[in-house]
Amino acid sequence: MKLTCLFVILFLEQTLFAQREADNLVYGVCIEGNVCDPPFSTGVIKFDDDSIVSISNLPINGSFQRGSSASISDTLGNLLLTFNGKYLYKADGAIVDTFFYGLYDTMTVAPGHGLILKLNKTDNEYYLINTYGRFIDNHPVLAEYDPTTFLTKVNVFESNIAIDYKMTPIIADSSSPGNIVACRHANGRDWWVLRSGVYKNKFYLGLLNPNGIEINTVYTSVENEYQSGVAFNFFSPDGTKFFHYAGFNDRILWEYDFDRCTGTLSNPIEHSFFDLLDPYDVPPMCPSPDGKIIYIRKSNTQIFQVELIQYILETEQVFIVGSGTFGPILTPNNKWVINCRNVPDTISTWGTNWLDIVYNPNGFGAQSNYDSLVYEIHNLGLGTRLPNYANFRLGPIDGSICDTLGLDNPVTIKAPEKEEMDCIIYPNPWVGELHIKLARSSEYFISLKDMLGKLHYSTQFNSAEHHINFSGQKSSEGIYWVEIVDIKRGLRVGKKIVKKPPGG
C-alpha cells in the first residue's frame, strides 16, 4: 500500500510540474535612455496554479517593447529562456551569444513576433519561432519587419545552452502584423502553430512535433481582402476557439471554431468593434478563462482615460469593469486577468506602477471583482503588446482519434533542412584587396577578426559579391577569421585567411 501511495504522489507531482512551462511573464521597457528611473532591468512575474508567487527583476538593460516577450520555464516553474524579438536570454539575464546574427544596431524588438515551445516527453529540447525587425534608415521609431518566420531548436542542459539548428526559415511570404500563437494538438504533446497572413482570410498553420514542422497555407471563408494595421491572434484557454483581430480601418474580431485534431478553422463569426474602438487605438485583448468574454484595453478619448472593458461574445454586450494603463492579459494559470496601472507622482519620472487584478474574470460587469493597486511593480508594464506564451496546461483530448498523430504519421511532417552556404574568399594569403563570392544574393553580414578576437572590419551587404580594399589599412600580417552570416536564412560560414605583408 505504501508503494502504491508513493506512485500516486509521484504521478501527481509529475503531472503538475509538466504544466508549468509558462509560469513566468517577462515584461517591461525600463531601460537606460528611455525616460525610466534606475535600476534598469526587466520585470518577471512568476505564477503557480493559484496565484502570483513572486515579482522580481532581471538584470537586463534591454527593451521588452511594451510588454512583448516570449519566455519559457522549466518543469518546476523556474524561468529558463526569454526572447524579446531581438536577443535570446538565459534565466540570469545573460545573452545566449550562440544565437547572435546580423547587425543588432539596426534591429528593433519585433512585438509579439516570438514564441517558445516545448514538446511533452522531451527533456531538454525547446523551439523558438520568431521573426525580426529593423529600424527604417536607423529611424528610432519607424520599423519594418522581415517577412520570414524562423525556427530555432535549443538544447538546455542545466546552465549549458546549445543551438541545434538556428533561424531555419519556415514561412517566407507573410508580412502581416499579428503575433505567432500555438495551441496543443489533441494528442497533448504536439503544437499547432499559427500566424496570420497579409489577407483577412489567409493563415499559415503548421504542426510542430519531434520530427520538425511543416507550414501550410490555410484559407477561410471570410472576405479575401488585404488587412492593414495592427492585428492580434489568440486561442481560447480550452483550445476550441481561435480569435483574430484586425485593427485600424477594419476593427473586426473574427471568432473561429478550432479543431485540435485536424487544425481546421471553421464557422467564422464577425464581431464589429468599429464604433467601440478608435481607428488608431492599439487595443490589446485576451479571453476570459471560460472563453465567453473578451477583455479589451480601450482608449476613451472623450474623457482622456484608458478603460478595461468586457465584450460578451454571445450577446455583444459591453461592460466597463475598470481603468488602467496597460494590459489586459490572462494569467498562465487561467485564473485572473491582470492589468497594469501607472500612478504619477512627484518623486520618479514615470511614477509608480501597479498590477490591477480581475479576480473573477468569468463574471459579467461588477461580478468580475476588479481590484486596483494590488501589487506594486518596478518596471513599466504589460503594455500594448502582450507577453506571448502558449497554454501548457491544456492536455490531450481523451479518446481522440488523433492521439497518435505526429510520430505515427510522419508523412505530414517535414523536418527542417539544414542548408549550407557556399562561399569563396580569395586570394588566400592576401595583401591588398579581399574578394568574397557567394552562391546567391541575399542580406549578409561580414566580420573580420584576428586570433585574439579583435574586430578589424564589419559591414552589411546585399549582393552575391563583396570586395574589401585593405591597401590603406594598418592591420598587421597574421591569421584572421572571416565570418559571413546570411541574415535571411540564418546561415553562417567562417574561414581562416592569412594576411601577408606588402611585398611578402
Secondary structure, DSSP 4 states (H G I P E B T S, - for coil): -HHHHHHHHHHHHHHHHTT-TT-EEEEB---TTSS-PSS--EEEEEE-SSSEEEEEEE---S-BGGG--EEEE-TTS-EEEEE-SS-EEETTS-B-GGG--S-GGGEE--TT-EEEE--TT-SSEEEEEE--EEEGGG-SS-EEE-S-EEEEEEEEETTEEEEEEEEEEEE-S-------EEEE-TTSSSEEEEEE-SBTTEEEEEEEBTTB--EEEEE-SS---B--S-EEEEE-TTSSEEEEEETTTT-EEEEEEE-TTT--EEEEEEEE-TTTS-TT----EEE-TTSSEEEEEEEETTTTEEEEEEEETTT--EEEEEE-SEEEEE-TTSS-EEEEEEE--SSSSS-EEEEEEES-TTS-GGGG-EEEEEEEESS--S-SS--B---TT----TT-TTTTTTTT-GGG--PPP-----EEEE-SSBSSEEEEEESS---EEEEEEETT--EEEEEEE-SSEEEEE-TT--PPSEEEEEEEEETTTTEEEEEEEEEPPTT-
